[in-house]
Amino acid sequence: MDTDRREFFRVADTAYITATAFDPERPAIADYFPQLHQVAVLKEFENVDAQFSEFLERIKDPATRKLMDLFNTKLTLMTRYLHIQTTQAEHLQAQPIDISEGGCQCWLEGAHPVGEDLALAIIFSPSYLSLFCHARVAEAITDGSGTRVHLEFQALSETQRQSLTRHLFKVQAQSRGS
């Protein structure tokens, strides 16, 4: 039954991924990727955007509503611009991944043996939702410059799990619609 549940939430997606060895003495995953802190902070823009959209629905005056909608669009574009700037500065390449609530399959540079613990940064494209988490290599196939890995997420917070689940449902709905 657990396999059925995991398969239901598994989707094909695109993301920027970077990883480094996990140190149990340093559990705050975002600290492993200081160059990507901007992405983590920009996640707060999404929270403000959701509240802004909710407030916008209550505005009755068409001119005020249009002005507020334009402001919200500008905020969204600025957020995406900053995400793009960060991923380009770090020379991250978007790649196809398979992801579920339990883990993901992706390609990582270098050798990554089964059982290795990793600090992982996943930035979904084009939404730029970010997930900074601890993962363990469950399967690995090394091919010269990198490794195709199946990663199992370790102890996602409830907030991370909910955010990931919402993202998976959006991706699933978009793939059904196309």
MARBANU-276978 format. One record per residue: residue number from 1; x, y, z of N, C-alpha, C in turn; chain. Coordinates in Angstrom, 1 decimal, always signed. Layout:
<atoms>
NUM,X,Y,Z,X,Y,Z,X,Y,Z,A
...
</atoms>
This chain:
<atoms>
1,+0.8,-1.2,+0.0,+0.0,+0.0,+0.0,+0.9,+1.3,+0.0,A
2,+2.0,+1.3,+0.8,+2.9,+2.4,+0.8,+3.4,+2.7,-0.6,A
3,+3.7,+1.6,-1.3,+4.3,+1.8,-2.7,+3.2,+2.5,-3.6,A
4,+2.0,+2.1,-3.5,+0.9,+2.8,-4.3,+0.8,+4.2,-3.9,A
5,+0.9,+4.6,-2.7,+0.8,+6.0,-2.2,+2.0,+6.8,-2.8,A
6,+3.2,+6.2,-2.7,+4.4,+6.9,-3.2,+4.3,+7.1,-4.7,A
7,+3.8,+6.1,-5.4,+3.7,+6.2,-6.8,+2.7,+7.2,-7.3,A
8,+1.6,+7.4,-6.5,+0.6,+8.4,-6.8,+1.2,+9.8,-6.8,A
9,+2.1,+10.0,-5.9,+2.7,+11.4,-5.7,+3.9,+11.6,-6.6,A
10,+4.4,+10.5,-7.2,+5.7,+10.7,-8.0,+5.4,+11.4,-9.3,A
11,+6.2,+12.4,-9.6,+6.0,+13.2,-10.9,+7.3,+13.4,-11.5,A
12,+7.3,+13.6,-12.8,+8.4,+14.0,-13.6,+8.4,+15.5,-13.6,A
13,+9.6,+16.1,-13.3,+9.7,+17.5,-13.1,+11.1,+18.0,-13.6,A
14,+11.3,+19.3,-13.5,+12.6,+19.8,-13.9,+13.1,+20.7,-12.7,A
15,+14.4,+20.5,-12.4,+14.9,+21.2,-11.2,+16.4,+21.5,-11.4,A
16,+16.9,+22.5,-10.7,+18.3,+22.7,-10.4,+18.7,+21.9,-9.2,A
17,+19.7,+21.1,-9.2,+20.0,+20.3,-8.0,+21.5,+20.5,-7.7,A
18,+21.9,+20.7,-6.5,+23.2,+20.6,-6.0,+23.3,+19.9,-4.7,A
19,+24.4,+19.2,-4.4,+24.5,+18.4,-3.2,+25.9,+18.4,-2.7,A
20,+26.0,+18.2,-1.4,+27.3,+18.1,-0.7,+27.2,+17.1,+0.4,A
21,+28.3,+16.6,+0.9,+28.3,+15.7,+2.0,+27.6,+16.3,+3.3,A
22,+26.7,+15.5,+3.9,+25.9,+15.9,+5.1,+26.8,+15.7,+6.3,A
23,+26.8,+16.6,+7.2,+27.5,+16.5,+8.5,+26.5,+16.6,+9.6,A
24,+26.3,+15.5,+10.4,+25.3,+15.5,+11.5,+25.5,+16.7,+12.5,A
25,+26.7,+17.2,+12.6,+27.0,+18.3,+13.5,+26.5,+19.6,+13.0,A
26,+26.1,+19.6,+11.7,+25.7,+20.8,+11.0,+24.3,+20.5,+10.3,A
27,+23.3,+20.4,+11.1,+22.0,+20.0,+10.6,+21.2,+21.0,+9.8,A
28,+21.5,+22.3,+9.8,+20.8,+23.3,+9.1,+21.2,+23.3,+7.6,A
29,+20.4,+22.6,+6.8,+20.8,+22.4,+5.4,+21.0,+23.7,+4.6,A
30,+20.3,+24.7,+4.8,+20.5,+26.0,+4.1,+21.9,+26.5,+4.3,A
31,+22.5,+26.2,+5.5,+23.8,+26.7,+5.8,+24.9,+26.0,+4.9,A
32,+24.6,+24.9,+4.3,+25.5,+24.3,+3.3,+25.6,+25.0,+2.0,A
33,+24.6,+25.8,+1.7,+24.5,+26.5,+0.4,+24.4,+28.0,+0.6,A
34,+25.4,+28.7,+1.2,+25.2,+30.1,+1.5,+24.9,+30.9,+0.2,A
35,+25.5,+30.4,-0.9,+25.3,+31.1,-2.2,+23.8,+31.0,-2.7,A
36,+23.0,+30.1,-2.1,+21.6,+29.9,-2.5,+20.7,+30.5,-1.4,A
37,+21.2,+31.1,-0.4,+20.3,+31.7,+0.7,+19.3,+32.6,+0.1,A
38,+19.7,+33.4,-1.0,+18.8,+34.3,-1.6,+17.6,+33.5,-2.1,A
39,+17.7,+32.3,-2.6,+16.6,+31.5,-3.1,+15.7,+31.2,-1.9,A
40,+16.3,+30.8,-0.8,+15.5,+30.4,+0.4,+14.7,+31.6,+0.9,A
41,+15.4,+32.8,+0.9,+14.7,+34.0,+1.4,+13.6,+34.4,+0.4,A
42,+13.8,+34.3,-0.8,+12.8,+34.6,-1.8,+11.6,+33.8,-1.7,A
43,+11.7,+32.6,-1.1,+10.5,+31.8,-0.8,+9.5,+32.6,-0.1,A
44,+9.9,+33.5,+0.8,+9.0,+34.4,+1.6,+8.2,+35.3,+0.6,A
45,+8.8,+35.6,-0.5,+8.0,+36.4,-1.5,+6.7,+35.6,-1.9,A
46,+6.9,+34.3,-2.0,+5.7,+33.5,-2.4,+4.6,+33.5,-1.3,A
47,+5.0,+33.5,-0.1,+4.1,+33.6,+1.0,+3.3,+35.0,+1.0,A
48,+4.1,+36.0,+0.7,+3.5,+37.4,+0.6,+2.6,+37.4,-0.6,A
49,+3.0,+36.8,-1.7,+2.2,+36.8,-2.9,+0.9,+36.1,-2.7,A
50,+0.9,+35.0,-2.0,-0.4,+34.3,-1.7,-1.3,+35.2,-0.8,A
51,-0.8,+35.9,+0.2,-1.6,+36.7,+1.0,-2.1,+37.9,+0.2,A
52,-1.2,+38.4,-0.7,-1.6,+39.6,-1.6,-2.8,+39.2,-2.5,A
53,-2.7,+38.0,-3.1,-3.7,+37.5,-4.0,-5.0,+37.4,-3.3,A
54,-5.0,+36.9,-2.0,-6.2,+36.7,-1.2,-6.8,+38.1,-0.9,A
55,-6.0,+39.1,-0.6,-6.5,+40.4,-0.3,-7.0,+41.0,-1.6,A
56,-6.4,+40.8,-2.7,-6.8,+41.4,-4.0,-8.2,+41.0,-4.4,A
57,-8.6,+39.7,-4.0,-10.0,+39.3,-4.4,-11.0,+40.1,-3.7,A
58,-10.7,+40.7,-2.6,-11.7,+41.5,-1.8,-11.9,+42.9,-2.3,A
59,-11.0,+43.4,-3.2,-11.1,+44.8,-3.7,-12.1,+44.8,-4.8,A
60,-13.1,+45.8,-4.6,-14.2,+45.9,-5.5,-13.9,+46.9,-6.6,A
61,-13.2,+48.0,-6.3,-13.0,+49.1,-7.3,-12.1,+48.5,-8.4,A
62,-12.5,+48.6,-9.7,-11.7,+48.0,-10.8,-10.4,+48.6,-11.0,A
63,-10.3,+49.9,-10.9,-9.0,+50.6,-11.1,-8.0,+50.2,-10.0,A
64,-8.5,+50.2,-8.7,-7.6,+49.8,-7.6,-7.2,+48.4,-7.8,A
65,-8.1,+47.6,-8.2,-7.8,+46.1,-8.4,-6.8,+45.9,-9.5,A
66,-6.9,+46.7,-10.6,-5.9,+46.6,-11.7,-4.6,+47.0,-11.2,A
67,-4.5,+48.1,-10.5,-3.2,+48.7,-10.0,-2.6,+47.6,-9.1,A
68,-3.3,+47.1,-8.2,-2.8,+46.1,-7.2,-2.3,+44.8,-8.0,A
69,-3.1,+44.4,-9.0,-2.7,+43.2,-9.8,-1.4,+43.5,-10.5,A
70,-1.2,+44.7,-11.1,+0.0,+45.0,-11.7,+1.2,+45.0,-10.7,A
71,+1.0,+45.5,-9.6,+2.0,+45.5,-8.5,+2.4,+44.1,-8.2,A
72,+1.4,+43.2,-8.0,+1.7,+41.8,-7.7,+2.4,+41.1,-8.8,A
73,+2.1,+41.4,-10.1,+2.8,+40.9,-11.2,+4.3,+41.3,-11.2,A
74,+4.5,+42.6,-10.9,+5.8,+43.1,-10.9,+6.6,+42.4,-9.8,A
75,+6.0,+42.2,-8.6,+6.7,+41.5,-7.5,+7.1,+40.1,-7.9,A
76,+6.2,+39.4,-8.6,+6.4,+38.0,-9.1,+7.6,+38.0,-10.1,A
77,+7.6,+38.9,-11.0,+8.6,+39.0,-12.0,+10.0,+39.3,-11.4,A
78,+10.0,+40.2,-10.4,+11.3,+40.5,-9.7,+11.8,+39.2,-9.0,A
79,+10.9,+38.5,-8.3,+11.3,+37.3,-7.6,+11.9,+36.3,-8.6,A
80,+11.3,+36.0,-9.7,+11.8,+35.1,-10.7,+13.1,+35.6,-11.3,A
81,+13.3,+36.9,-11.5,+14.5,+37.4,-12.0,+15.7,+37.1,-11.0,A
82,+15.4,+37.3,-9.8,+16.4,+37.1,-8.8,+16.8,+35.6,-8.7,A
83,+15.8,+34.7,-8.8,+16.0,+33.3,-8.8,+16.9,+32.9,-10.0,A
84,+16.6,+33.4,-11.2,+17.3,+33.1,-12.4,+18.8,+33.6,-12.3,A
85,+18.9,+34.8,-11.7,+20.2,+35.4,-11.5,+21.1,+34.5,-10.6,A
86,+20.5,+34.0,-9.6,+21.2,+33.1,-8.6,+21.6,+31.8,-9.3,A
87,+20.7,+31.1,-9.9,+21.0,+29.9,-10.6,+22.1,+30.0,-11.7,A
88,+22.0,+31.1,-12.4,+23.1,+31.3,-13.4,+24.4,+31.6,-12.8,A
89,+24.4,+32.4,-11.7,+25.7,+32.7,-11.1,+26.4,+31.5,-10.5,A
90,+25.6,+30.5,-10.1,+26.1,+29.3,-9.5,+26.3,+28.2,-10.6,A
91,+26.1,+28.6,-11.9,+26.3,+27.6,-13.0,+25.5,+26.3,-12.8,A
92,+24.3,+26.4,-12.2,+23.5,+25.3,-12.1,+22.7,+25.0,-13.4,A
93,+22.6,+23.8,-13.7,+21.9,+23.4,-14.9,+20.6,+22.7,-14.5,A
94,+19.5,+23.1,-15.1,+18.2,+22.4,-14.8,+18.3,+21.0,-15.5,A
95,+17.7,+20.0,-14.8,+17.7,+18.7,-15.3,+16.3,+18.0,-15.0,A
96,+16.0,+17.0,-15.8,+14.8,+16.3,-15.5,+15.0,+15.4,-14.3,A
97,+14.0,+15.4,-13.4,+14.0,+14.5,-12.2,+12.7,+13.8,-12.1,A
98,+12.7,+12.7,-11.3,+11.5,+12.1,-10.8,+11.4,+12.3,-9.3,A
99,+10.3,+12.8,-8.8,+10.3,+13.2,-7.4,+9.0,+12.8,-6.8,A
100,+9.0,+12.4,-5.5,+7.9,+12.1,-4.7,+8.1,+12.6,-3.3,A
101,+7.1,+12.4,-2.4,+7.3,+12.9,-1.1,+8.4,+12.1,-0.4,A
102,+8.8,+11.0,-0.9,+9.8,+10.2,-0.2,+11.2,+10.4,-0.7,A
103,+11.4,+10.9,-1.9,+12.7,+11.1,-2.5,+12.7,+11.5,-3.9,A
104,+13.9,+11.4,-4.6,+13.9,+11.8,-6.0,+15.0,+11.0,-6.7,A
105,+14.9,+11.0,-8.0,+16.0,+10.4,-8.9,+16.5,+11.6,-9.7,A
106,+17.8,+11.7,-9.7,+18.5,+12.8,-10.5,+19.9,+12.4,-10.8,A
107,+20.6,+13.3,-11.4,+22.0,+13.2,-11.7,+22.8,+14.1,-10.9,A
108,+23.9,+13.7,-10.3,+24.8,+14.5,-9.5,+26.2,+14.4,-10.0,A
109,+26.9,+15.5,-10.0,+28.4,+15.4,-10.3,+29.1,+14.6,-9.3,A
110,+30.2,+13.9,-9.8,+31.0,+13.1,-8.9,+30.5,+11.8,-8.5,A
111,+31.2,+11.1,-7.7,+30.8,+9.7,-7.3,+30.0,+9.8,-6.0,A
112,+28.9,+9.1,-5.9,+28.1,+9.1,-4.7,+27.7,+7.7,-4.4,A
113,+28.3,+7.0,-3.4,+28.0,+5.6,-3.1,+26.7,+5.5,-2.4,A
114,+26.1,+4.3,-2.5,+24.9,+4.0,-1.7,+25.2,+4.1,-0.3,A
115,+24.2,+4.8,+0.4,+24.4,+5.0,+1.9,+24.9,+6.4,+2.2,A
116,+25.5,+7.1,+1.3,+26.0,+8.4,+1.5,+24.9,+9.4,+1.9,A
117,+25.2,+10.2,+3.0,+24.2,+11.2,+3.4,+24.6,+12.5,+2.7,A
118,+23.6,+13.2,+2.2,+23.9,+14.5,+1.4,+23.0,+15.6,+2.0,A
119,+23.6,+16.8,+1.9,+22.8,+18.0,+2.1,+22.4,+18.4,+0.6,A
120,+21.1,+18.6,+0.4,+20.6,+18.7,-0.9,+19.8,+20.0,-1.1,A
121,+20.1,+20.7,-2.2,+19.3,+21.9,-2.6,+18.6,+21.6,-3.9,A
122,+17.3,+21.6,-3.9,+16.5,+21.4,-5.1,+15.7,+22.7,-5.4,A
123,+15.9,+23.3,-6.6,+15.2,+24.5,-7.0,+14.4,+24.1,-8.2,A
124,+13.1,+24.0,-8.1,+12.3,+23.6,-9.2,+12.2,+24.7,-10.3,A
125,+12.1,+24.3,-11.5,+12.0,+25.2,-12.6,+10.7,+24.9,-13.4,A
126,+9.9,+25.9,-13.7,+10.1,+27.3,-13.7,+9.5,+28.0,-12.4,A
127,+9.0,+27.2,-11.5,+8.4,+27.8,-10.3,+9.3,+28.4,-9.3,A
128,+10.6,+27.9,-9.3,+11.6,+28.4,-8.4,+11.3,+28.1,-6.9,A
129,+10.4,+27.2,-6.7,+10.2,+26.7,-5.3,+11.5,+26.0,-4.9,A
130,+11.9,+26.2,-3.7,+13.2,+25.6,-3.3,+13.0,+24.6,-2.1,A
131,+13.7,+23.6,-2.1,+13.7,+22.6,-1.0,+15.1,+22.3,-0.6,A
132,+15.5,+22.6,+0.6,+16.8,+22.3,+1.2,+16.6,+21.2,+2.2,A
133,+17.2,+20.0,+1.9,+16.9,+18.9,+2.8,+18.1,+17.9,+2.9,A
134,+17.9,+17.0,+3.8,+18.9,+15.9,+4.0,+18.4,+14.7,+3.3,A
135,+19.3,+14.1,+2.5,+18.9,+12.9,+1.7,+20.0,+11.8,+1.8,A
136,+19.5,+10.6,+1.6,+20.5,+9.5,+1.6,+20.4,+8.8,+0.2,A
137,+21.6,+8.4,-0.3,+21.7,+7.7,-1.6,+21.2,+6.3,-1.4,A
138,+20.1,+5.9,-2.0,+19.6,+4.6,-2.0,+20.0,+3.7,-3.1,A
139,+20.2,+4.3,-4.3,+20.7,+3.6,-5.5,+21.7,+4.5,-6.2,A
140,+22.7,+4.0,-6.8,+23.7,+4.8,-7.5,+24.3,+4.1,-8.7,A
141,+24.3,+4.8,-9.9,+25.0,+4.3,-11.1,+25.9,+5.4,-11.5,A
142,+27.2,+5.1,-11.4,+28.3,+6.1,-11.7,+28.6,+5.9,-13.2,A
143,+28.7,+7.1,-13.9,+29.0,+7.1,-15.3,+30.0,+8.2,-15.7,A
144,+31.2,+8.0,-15.3,+32.3,+8.9,-15.7,+32.3,+10.1,-14.8,A
145,+31.6,+11.2,-15.3,+31.7,+12.5,-14.6,+30.7,+12.7,-13.5,A
146,+29.7,+11.7,-13.4,+28.7,+11.9,-12.4,+28.0,+10.6,-12.0,A
147,+26.9,+10.7,-11.3,+26.2,+9.5,-10.8,+24.7,+9.8,-10.9,A
148,+24.0,+8.8,-11.5,+22.5,+8.8,-11.5,+22.2,+8.2,-10.1,A
149,+21.4,+9.0,-9.3,+21.1,+8.5,-7.9,+19.6,+8.5,-7.7,A
150,+19.2,+7.6,-6.8,+17.9,+7.6,-6.2,+18.1,+8.0,-4.8,A
151,+17.6,+9.2,-4.4,+17.8,+9.7,-3.0,+16.5,+9.6,-2.2,A
152,+16.7,+9.2,-1.0,+15.6,+9.1,+0.0,+15.7,+10.3,+0.9,A
153,+14.6,+11.1,+1.0,+14.6,+12.3,+1.9,+14.6,+11.8,+3.3,A
154,+15.4,+12.5,+4.2,+15.5,+12.1,+5.6,+14.8,+13.2,+6.4,A
155,+13.8,+12.9,+7.1,+13.2,+13.8,+8.1,+12.8,+15.2,+7.5,A
156,+12.0,+15.2,+6.5,+11.5,+16.5,+6.0,+10.6,+17.1,+7.1,A
157,+10.6,+18.4,+7.3,+9.7,+19.0,+8.2,+8.3,+19.0,+7.6,A
158,+7.3,+19.2,+8.5,+5.9,+19.1,+8.0,+5.7,+20.3,+7.0,A
159,+6.3,+21.4,+7.2,+6.2,+22.5,+6.3,+6.8,+22.2,+4.9,A
160,+7.9,+21.5,+4.9,+8.6,+21.1,+3.7,+7.7,+20.1,+3.0,A
161,+7.2,+19.1,+3.7,+6.4,+18.0,+3.1,+5.1,+18.6,+2.5,A
162,+4.5,+19.6,+3.2,+3.2,+20.2,+2.6,+3.6,+21.0,+1.4,A
163,+4.6,+21.8,+1.4,+5.0,+22.6,+0.3,+5.4,+21.7,-0.9,A
164,+6.1,+20.6,-0.7,+6.4,+19.6,-1.7,+5.2,+19.0,-2.3,A
165,+4.3,+18.6,-1.4,+3.0,+17.9,-1.9,+2.2,+18.9,-2.7,A
166,+2.1,+20.1,-2.3,+1.3,+21.1,-3.1,+2.0,+21.2,-4.5,A
167,+3.3,+21.3,-4.5,+4.0,+21.4,-5.8,+3.8,+20.2,-6.7,A
168,+3.8,+19.0,-6.1,+3.6,+17.8,-6.8,+2.2,+17.8,-7.5,A
169,+1.2,+18.2,-6.7,-0.2,+18.2,-7.2,-0.3,+19.2,-8.4,A
170,+0.4,+20.4,-8.3,+0.4,+21.4,-9.3,+1.0,+20.8,-10.6,A
171,+2.2,+20.2,-10.4,+2.8,+19.6,-11.6,+2.0,+18.5,-12.2,A
172,+1.4,+17.7,-11.4,+0.5,+16.6,-11.8,-0.7,+17.2,-12.6,A
173,-1.3,+18.2,-12.1,-2.4,+18.8,-12.7,-2.0,+19.5,-14.1,A
174,-0.9,+20.1,-14.1,-0.4,+20.7,-15.4,-0.1,+19.6,-16.4,A
175,+0.5,+18.5,-16.0,+0.8,+17.4,-17.0,-0.5,+16.8,-17.5,A
176,-1.6,+16.8,-16.7,-2.9,+16.2,-17.1,-3.5,+17.2,-18.1,A
177,-3.3,+18.5,-17.9,-3.9,+19.5,-18.7,-3.3,+19.7,-20.1,A
178,-2.1,+19.2,-20.2,-1.4,+19.4,-21.5,-1.5,+18.2,-22.4,A
</atoms>
